Amino acid sequence: MTIDEIARMTGYSRATVARALSGKGYCCKDKKEEILRVAKEGGYRPNYSARCLREDKTNRILVCLPNFNNSFYFDLVSGLTEKFAESGYCVMLFDSGGDSQKELESINMLNQKYCDGLVFVSLDFNDDNIAAVRASGRPVVLTNRYLGLRDDDNFDYVYLDHEKAMYKATTHLIDCGCKRIALFVGNDEQQTSRERTQGYYAALNERGMAVDKSLVVDAGFKEDVAATKFAELAGGGADFDGVIAASDLMGMGIYRAAKSCNLQIGRDFKMVSFDNTDFTTIATPGITSIDMRQREIGANAAMLLTERIRGRKQSKTVVLEPRVIVRDSSR
């Protein structure tokens, strides 16, 4: 059923029917009730594509994620969708796989008006993807810090201090008596990995402890790689009494590999992981983890992007504080 058919059936003008169906503009109560009744009985559905073209908006938000398999992003997306739903936006997910060219594809989708705004999640905000964001001129929110943000940029960021989070994780293990702490992190060419590694070094230096780079392991933020690298480290006779996994995904790999190596977390070495996902409470012993407040990151990103879409021009940032959630793996 179309608007023209409803107009013929009710005897009202097309404009009157359109106002009644859209709820925009004046239409007397009796006419509106009759029009809505006929529309419901006839199974009328609005033409979404036509409305998007007419209003120049889609009510859709694109979220670019580097890894659909990482449970960290589940909570972040939950925070996003709950907040966006309050404003009537539908969330679409785009998997970049952490690939810079794929990230640029998501920005191109924004340029082509598949969506009204982009929540851009990346492990590395660099000159190329930031230049593409700026060139788009469209509303964007980053979920990590970008030091070159300008007051008149078309994007904002919500950020949890990764360096401080790793500093807290490292000093916690030092305070628990650990002398040699292995760090499982990602490639140091990526922003997130660099910032977390810097926090690790800062904590060791502050406490007067030597940095042993053989204990800094690139596990690519992947569970299977972390499992393999941990088995190699432990099997090679490395001397360590503490382990930090820079994500719970890598933490799961280390947890599994430790069992295979007949090592017990909490007894043979203490451990801290990152993200505070369900894994940390299900594992035995429970894993001390850094709460990266991903649900709050998502909610704040949604708030910032909604403000942008509604016309705010000046750039904003939101900074959240990491928290150490202590469990038996480090007691």
C-alpha positions in Angstrom: 0.0 0.0 0.0 1.2 3.5 -0.9 0.4 7.0 0.2 -1.5 7.5 -3.0 -3.7 4.4 -2.4 -4.4 5.6 1.2 -5.4 9.0 -0.2 -7.8 7.4 -2.7 -9.4 5.2 0.0 -9.8 7.9 2.6 -10.6 10.8 0.2 -8.0 13.0 1.7 -5.2 14.7 -0.1 -1.8 13.1 -0.5 -0.3 15.9 1.6 -2.8 15.3 4.5 -2.0 11.5 4.4 1.7 12.2 4.4 1.4 14.5 7.4 -0.6 11.9 9.3 1.8 9.1 8.6 4.9 11.1 9.4 3.6 12.9 12.4 5.0 16.1 11.0 2.8 19.1 10.4 -0.8 19.6 11.3 -3.5 17.0 10.8 -6.7 16.9 12.8 -7.3 14.0 15.2 -10.2 12.4 13.4 -8.4 12.4 10.0 -5.2 11.1 11.5 -6.9 8.2 13.3 -8.7 7.2 10.1 -5.6 7.4 8.0 -3.5 5.4 10.5 -6.3 2.8 10.7 -6.4 2.3 6.9 -2.6 2.3 6.7 -2.4 -0.4 9.4 -5.1 -2.6 7.8 -3.5 -2.3 4.4 0.0 -3.1 5.7 1.5 0.2 4.8 5.3 0.5 5.2 7.1 3.7 4.7 9.7 3.9 1.8 12.9 4.1 3.8 15.2 4.8 0.9 13.0 7.7 -0.3 12.8 9.2 3.2 16.6 9.0 3.5 17.0 10.9 0.2 14.4 13.4 1.1 15.7 14.1 4.6 19.4 13.6 3.7 19.9 11.3 6.7 19.8 7.5 7.2 19.5 7.2 11.0 22.3 4.6 10.7 25.7 4.7 12.4 28.7 2.7 11.1 31.1 1.2 13.7 34.5 0.1 12.3 36.0 -2.6 14.5 39.4 -4.3 14.1 38.3 -7.7 15.4 34.9 -9.2 15.7 36.2 -12.1 17.7 37.6 -10.0 20.6 35.1 -10.0 23.5 36.4 -6.5 24.4 34.4 -5.1 21.6 31.2 -6.9 22.7 30.8 -4.6 25.7 31.9 -1.5 23.7 29.2 -2.2 21.0 26.6 -2.8 23.8 27.4 0.6 25.2 27.1 2.2 21.8 23.8 0.5 20.7 22.0 1.2 24.0 22.9 4.9 23.8 22.2 5.3 20.1 18.8 3.6 20.5 17.7 6.4 22.7 18.2 8.8 19.7 16.6 6.4 17.2 19.8 5.3 15.5 20.5 1.8 14.1 24.1 0.5 14.4 25.9 -1.3 11.6 29.2 -3.1 12.2 32.2 -3.1 9.8 35.1 -5.5 10.3 38.4 -4.0 9.2 40.5 -6.8 10.6 42.9 -4.1 11.7 43.9 -3.5 8.0 44.5 0.1 7.2 43.0 -0.2 3.7 39.8 -1.7 5.1 39.6 1.2 7.6 39.7 3.6 4.7 36.8 1.7 3.1 34.7 2.4 6.2 35.5 6.1 5.8 34.5 5.9 2.1 31.1 4.4 3.1 30.6 7.4 5.4 31.5 9.7 2.4 28.9 7.9 0.3 26.3 8.6 3.0 25.6 5.0 3.9 25.4 6.3 7.4 25.1 9.6 9.3 28.3 9.1 11.3 31.2 6.8 12.1 32.5 5.4 15.3 36.1 4.5 14.3 37.8 1.9 16.4 41.5 1.3 15.5 44.7 0.0 17.0 46.6 2.7 15.2 45.3 6.2 14.4 48.0 7.5 11.9 48.5 10.2 9.4 46.7 8.3 6.6 43.5 7.4 8.3 43.2 10.7 10.1 43.7 12.6 6.8 40.9 10.5 5.3 38.7 11.3 8.3 39.4 15.1 8.0 38.8 15.0 4.2 35.4 13.5 4.7 34.2 16.4 6.7 31.5 14.1 8.2 30.9 13.3 11.9 33.4 10.8 13.4 34.4 9.7 16.9 37.6 7.9 17.6 37.9 5.5 20.5 41.6 6.2 21.2 43.7 9.3 21.7 44.9 11.4 18.8 47.4 14.1 19.9 47.0 16.3 16.8 43.3 17.1 17.4 42.3 20.6 16.4 39.5 22.7 17.8 37.7 22.8 14.4 38.2 19.1 13.5 35.2 17.1 12.4 36.0 14.4 14.9 36.2 13.8 18.6 37.7 11.1 20.7 36.9 9.1 23.8 39.9 7.6 25.4 41.2 5.5 28.2 44.8 6.1 29.0 46.6 2.9 27.8 49.9 3.9 29.2 48.5 4.5 32.6 46.6 1.3 32.5 49.7 -0.7 31.8 51.7 1.2 34.4 49.0 0.2 36.9 49.2 -3.4 35.9 53.0 -3.5 36.1 53.2 -1.8 39.5 50.5 -4.1 40.8 52.7 -7.1 40.0 55.8 -5.4 41.4 53.9 -4.7 44.6 52.9 -8.4 44.7 56.7 -9.3 44.8 57.3 -10.0 41.1 60.9 -9.3 39.9 60.8 -10.5 36.3 57.5 -9.7 34.4 56.8 -10.9 30.9 54.6 -8.7 28.7 52.5 -10.1 25.9 51.4 -7.3 23.7 51.0 -6.4 20.0 53.3 -5.0 17.3 55.0 -1.9 18.5 54.2 -0.2 15.2 50.6 0.1 16.4 49.5 2.9 18.7 47.8 0.8 21.3 50.8 -1.5 21.6 53.3 1.3 21.8 51.3 3.1 24.6 50.9 0.0 26.7 54.6 -1.0 26.3 55.6 2.5 27.3 53.5 2.1 30.5 55.3 -1.2 31.2 58.8 0.4 30.8 57.8 3.5 32.8 56.8 1.3 35.8 60.0 -0.8 35.7 62.2 2.3 35.4 60.4 4.1 38.2 61.0 1.0 40.5 64.6 0.7 39.4 64.1 -2.6 37.7 66.0 -3.6 34.6 64.2 -3.9 31.3 64.7 -7.3 29.7 63.4 -7.0 26.1 63.4 -10.8 25.7 60.4 -10.8 28.1 58.4 -8.4 25.8 56.5 -10.7 23.4 54.6 -9.6 20.3 51.6 -11.9 20.3 49.5 -9.8 18.0 46.6 -9.5 20.4 45.6 -13.0 19.3 44.7 -16.0 21.5 46.5 -18.7 19.5 49.7 -16.7 19.0 49.8 -15.8 22.7 49.5 -19.5 23.5 52.3 -20.5 21.2 54.6 -17.7 22.3 54.0 -18.5 26.0 54.8 -22.2 25.5 58.0 -21.2 23.7 58.9 -18.7 26.5 58.2 -21.2 29.3 59.7 -24.2 27.4 62.9 -22.2 26.6 63.6 -21.9 30.3 62.9 -18.1 30.6 63.0 -16.8 34.1 59.8 -14.9 34.9 57.5 -14.7 37.9 54.8 -12.4 36.5 52.9 -12.2 33.3 50.9 -9.3 31.8 48.5 -10.1 28.9 47.6 -6.8 27.1 44.2 -8.2 26.3 42.0 -10.9 27.7 42.1 -12.6 24.3 45.8 -13.2 24.7 45.2 -13.9 28.4 43.0 -16.9 27.3 45.8 -18.2 25.2 48.3 -17.9 28.1 45.8 -19.6 30.5 45.5 -22.5 28.1 49.2 -22.8 27.4 50.1 -22.6 31.1 48.0 -25.7 31.8 49.7 -27.5 28.9 53.1 -26.6 30.4 52.0 -27.9 33.9 52.3 -24.3 35.2 49.7 -23.0 37.7 48.8 -19.3 37.6 49.0 -17.8 41.0 51.5 -20.4 42.2 54.2 -20.6 39.5 53.7 -17.0 38.3 51.3 -14.2 39.0 49.2 -12.8 36.2 47.3 -9.6 35.1 45.2 -9.4 32.0 43.5 -6.5 30.3 39.8 -5.8 29.5 38.0 -7.5 32.5 35.7 -9.6 30.3 33.9 -12.7 31.4 37.0 -14.9 31.0 38.6 -13.3 34.0 35.8 -14.5 36.3 35.2 -17.9 34.7 38.9 -18.9 34.9 40.3 -20.8 37.8 42.0 -19.0 39.5 40.1 -15.7 38.7 42.4 -13.5 36.7 43.3 -10.0 37.9 42.4 -7.7 35.1 42.5 -4.0 34.1 39.0 -2.7 33.6 39.2 -0.8 30.4 35.6 0.4 30.8 34.6 -0.5 27.3 30.9 -0.1 27.8 31.5 3.4 29.0 33.7 4.1 26.0 30.9 3.0 23.8 28.3 5.1 25.6 30.5 8.2 25.5 31.3 7.7 21.8 27.6 7.5 21.0 26.9 10.7 23.0 29.7 12.6 21.2 28.7 11.4 17.8 25.0 12.3 18.4 26.1 15.8 19.4 28.2 16.0 16.2 25.3 14.9 13.9 23.0 17.5 15.6 25.4 20.3 14.7 28.1 20.7 17.3 31.3 21.9 15.5 34.0 22.3 18.2 36.0 19.2 19.1 35.6 17.4 22.3 37.5 14.7 24.2 36.4 12.3 27.0 39.1 10.6 29.1 38.3 7.6 31.3 40.4 6.2 34.2 41.5 2.5 34.1 40.8 0.4 37.2 42.7 -2.7 38.6 40.3 -5.5 39.5 42.3 -7.8 41.8 41.6 -11.6 41.8 43.4 -14.7 42.9 45.9 -14.8 40.0 47.9 -12.1 41.7 47.2 -12.5 45.4 
